[in-house]
Each structure stands twice: as structure tokens, then as C-alpha cells.
Amino acid sequence: MYKQLIYIEKEIATHCNTLKIIEKFKESNIIYIDHYKDVFNQSGSNWRLQKKSQKLILAKRKDNFYYKGSNITPNFGYDNFYYNTLALNCVYDCDYCYLQGLFTSAHLVIFVNNEDFIEETKKLILNKTEKFYFALSYDTDLLAIEHWFPFCKEWINFANETKNLFIEIRSKSANYKALENLKPNTNVILAWTLSPSEIINQYEPQTPNLNLRVNAIKVLIEKGWRVRVCIDPILKIKNWNLHYEDLLEKINSEIGFDKLDSVSLGVFRMNKVFLKSMQRNREDTDILYYPYTLNNSNYSYSENEKNELINFVTDKIKYFNENLTIEII
């Protein structure tokens, strides 16, 4: 991946972070461009075809360094909930991922000017007494590309210096070694999305398997990090209850719910425009063609199905630990 071609905005061609990244891809050809959107927003792009030969685009973010969190993402009780987009798209390719409908391009954009993201966040929270909660990895998987550029490390160091800043880094990777030498901070939540092995094998084929993710969690909890497990999206596949029961028992026996900071639960949900776009480009997965119910411009399971899925998982978790914080989306 990325050995053939990398696009780089001319303005950041000599940025120190650009040079660090391209050092990792010495064999790649480089094309210099004026703006990342010249490649990323090309008309007639086919997301699926591009994903098979995903290119890397290095760019500079000039505005919109953070966004107010939406009501379909968990805020864990923080009124000041924000997220940012340090990168666009992901190295993984999960069948149900909304990025396929959100973007017309599958290429991976990395904004190398991380210092500007941090500086703008400082301005937002400067001289404020309330707590601010930032989700860093919703439109990508930062930990999976940490070996290219240490976004996570820089934001963890920022959180170390800022008492009222809480950050969440969500991942499906097994790249715990990128963090194991950093000092744990209670202002940082490391969040892992876990799915039953049946779902990983069928719908998340490029991601690390369940054992690798569980091992990463175990190592970092032992190092003193706060870890949240995200079981999201819960998918109603054949024998779903047996698969999720196996998952929860594995979490309890190998990690321990008593050692987790919290759990986040959510069922499949998708903006209707995104889902229709994904269905036009994908006939290779059944998960996009379930007879979902449309409610407020979003497709999901019916209310009865949603309650069945959420209640099953919630009850099982409470059986293992009735005091654990569970955020339901």
C-alpha cells in the first residue's frame, strides 16, 4: 500500500511532518498538487475501485480544526463534546463503514499540520474552567497509522499539559506498542471497538482479529491506561445472540469488565443518503441490504429489534459487572 504513488500539497512539501512520513515510503513516486481536493473530490470517482488501490495524500488543514459532536455519537456526559478530522478515510475497509457513503474518494488524507489543530484547540479551551471532551479518531483510525506519524502521542502529550482536556482515541488496531512507553494519563481514554470473531471475519476482514485486539487492551490496562470497549455496531446476523455472548464472555474472562473504564453500545445506523450510495457501489456484502427502518433520515433496525439487541448485550454486561458505566447510542 502507498508504495506506488503519494500526492503532496506543494505548500507543505517541506513541512517537517511531511518529510517524516515520506521517509517511510522511499520507493513511492510523488506528485505535487495545489490542493488535496483536486484529487480527493474528483468527479466520477468510484470509492470501491479506489479502495483497492488506496493512495496517500498529504495536506494542510486551514480551517475547521474541530467540530461540535453530533447527537448520534456518545458524549459520556460532557456538554463540551467535540471531534476533529486529523485524517480522512481509514486504512481498514469494514463493510458497514459510513465513510464509503460520506466521501466520494477512498484515498487516505493526512493533515500534517497537527500543531495547528492543537493550537486552535488551545484557543477554544483557554481560560475555561469547564471540561472539554475531544474524540480524535472517528473518521479514521489514528492508532493504525501511528507508525507513520505520531498523532496519538502528540495529543496525549497535549492532554498531559491541559487539565480540562479529555481525549478519546478509538481504534480497531493492535498497535499497542506505539503507546506502551508513554505515561498513562487519566485525561485520556483509549477506546477499542470489539466485535465477535464471526463479524470480524465476515465484515471487517482487513482488521486485526479479536485475539490481537484483546491482547492490546490487556497490555495497556496493565500499564495503567483507562480503556473503554465499544461494541458498535451490534449487527443482527444469524445466531447473533450466541456470537455476542461468546464475545462478552471472552472480554470478561481475558480482560475483566471490572478493569474497564466504561462500555459504549450501538446498533447499525446509517444516514439514508450514505446507505443508498453504498448500496449502489457494493453488491458483495449482505449487511447493507437488511430491511432496515427509516427514522429521521437514518436507517437502522426497528425499535423492537434495537431494544432486543441492546438489552441482550446490556444484561450480559451487567451480569458480569452491574456498576460499569454503559453509554447507549
JORA-V548380 format. One record per backbone hydrogen bond with DSSP energy under -0.5 kcal/mol. CO is the residue of the C=O (numbers start at 1). NH is the residue of the N-H. E is the energy in kcal/mol with one decimal. If there is no record, write none. Layout:
{{CO/NH/E} {CO/NH/E}}
This chain:
{{4/29/-1.5} {5/56/-0.9} {6/31/-2.5} {7/58/-2.9} {8/33/-2.4} {9/12/-1.1} {10/13/-1.5} {12/15/-1.0} {15/19/-2.2} {16/20/-1.7} {17/21/-2.0} {18/22/-2.7} {19/23/-1.2} {21/24/-1.8} {22/25/-1.1} {23/26/-0.5} {25/28/-1.6} {29/6/-2.4} {31/8/-2.4} {33/10/-2.7} {35/38/-1.8} {36/39/-1.3} {36/40/-3.1} {37/41/-2.0} {39/42/-1.1} {42/45/-1.0} {45/47/-0.6} {46/50/-2.5} {47/51/-2.1} {48/52/-1.2} {49/53/-0.5} {50/53/-1.2} {51/54/-1.0} {54/2/-0.7} {55/108/-2.5} {56/7/-2.7} {57/59/-0.5} {57/110/-2.8} {58/9/-2.3} {59/112/-2.2} {59/113/-0.5} {67/83/-2.3} {70/73/-1.0} {75/78/-2.1} {77/79/-0.6} {79/81/-1.4} {80/82/-0.5} {80/133/-3.0} {81/69/-2.8} {82/135/-2.6} {83/67/-3.0} {86/111/-2.3} {88/109/-2.0} {94/97/-1.7} {97/100/-1.3} {98/101/-1.6} {98/102/-2.0} {99/103/-2.2} {107/109/-0.6} {108/57/-3.0} {108/110/-0.5} {109/88/-2.3} {109/111/-0.5} {110/59/-2.4} {110/112/-0.8} {112/114/-2.0} {113/116/-1.3} {113/117/-1.1} {114/118/-2.2} {115/119/-2.1} {116/120/-2.6} {117/121/-1.8} {118/122/-2.2} {119/123/-1.8} {120/124/-1.6} {121/125/-1.9} {122/126/-1.4} {125/128/-2.0} {131/80/-0.5} {132/134/-0.5} {132/166/-3.3} {133/82/-3.1} {134/136/-0.6} {134/168/-2.6} {135/84/-1.6} {136/86/-0.5} {139/89/-1.3} {141/144/-0.6} {141/145/-0.6} {142/145/-1.1} {143/146/-1.0} {145/148/-1.7} {145/149/-1.9} {149/151/-2.1} {150/154/-2.1} {151/155/-2.2} {152/156/-2.6} {153/157/-2.3} {154/158/-1.8} {155/159/-2.5} {156/160/-1.9} {157/161/-1.0} {158/161/-0.7} {158/162/-0.6} {159/162/-0.8} {161/163/-0.5} {162/165/-1.3} {164/132/-3.1} {164/166/-0.6} {166/134/-3.2} {167/189/-3.0} {168/136/-2.5} {168/170/-0.6} {169/191/-2.7} {171/193/-2.3} {174/176/-1.9} {175/178/-1.0} {176/179/-1.9} {176/180/-1.5} {179/182/-2.2} {185/188/-1.8} {187/167/-2.5} {188/190/-0.5} {188/226/-0.6} {189/169/-2.5} {189/191/-0.7} {190/192/-0.5} {190/228/-2.4} {191/171/-2.4} {192/194/-0.6} {192/230/-3.2} {196/199/-0.7} {196/200/-2.4} {197/201/-2.8} {198/202/-1.5} {199/203/-3.4} {199/204/-0.8} {200/204/-1.5} {203/95/-2.6} {204/207/-1.8} {209/213/-1.9} {210/214/-2.7} {211/215/-2.2} {212/216/-2.0} {213/217/-2.1} {214/218/-2.4} {215/219/-2.4} {216/220/-2.1} {217/221/-2.5} {218/222/-2.1} {219/223/-1.1} {220/224/-0.5} {220/225/-2.5} {221/224/-1.3} {226/190/-2.5} {227/261/-3.0} {227/262/-0.8} {228/192/-2.6} {228/230/-0.5} {229/231/-0.6} {229/264/-2.4} {230/194/-2.1} {230/232/-1.0} {231/266/-1.6} {233/235/-0.5} {234/268/-1.4} {235/237/-1.6} {237/240/-1.7} {239/242/-0.6} {239/243/-1.9} {240/244/-2.7} {241/245/-1.8} {242/246/-2.1} {243/247/-2.0} {244/248/-2.5} {245/249/-2.2} {246/250/-2.0} {247/251/-2.5} {248/252/-2.3} {249/253/-2.5} {250/254/-2.7} {251/255/-2.0} {251/256/-3.0} {256/259/-1.9} {257/260/-1.0} {262/229/-1.9} {263/327/-3.0} {264/231/-2.7} {265/329/-2.7} {266/233/-0.5} {266/234/-2.6} {268/301/-0.7} {270/299/-3.7} {271/275/-2.6} {272/276/-2.0} {273/277/-2.0} {274/278/-2.5} {275/279/-2.5} {276/280/-1.5} {277/281/-0.9} {278/281/-0.5} {278/282/-1.2} {285/288/-0.5} {286/289/-1.9} {290/292/-2.6} {293/295/-0.5} {293/300/-2.0} {295/298/-1.2} {297/272/-2.7} {298/295/-2.9} {299/270/-2.2} {300/293/-3.9} {302/306/-3.1} {303/307/-2.5} {304/308/-2.1} {305/309/-2.5} {306/310/-2.9} {307/311/-2.7} {308/312/-1.8} {309/313/-2.0} {310/314/-3.0} {311/315/-2.7} {312/316/-1.8} {313/317/-2.3} {314/318/-2.7} {315/319/-1.6} {316/320/-1.3} {317/321/-2.8} {321/324/-1.1} {325/263/-2.2} {326/328/-0.6} {327/265/-3.1}}
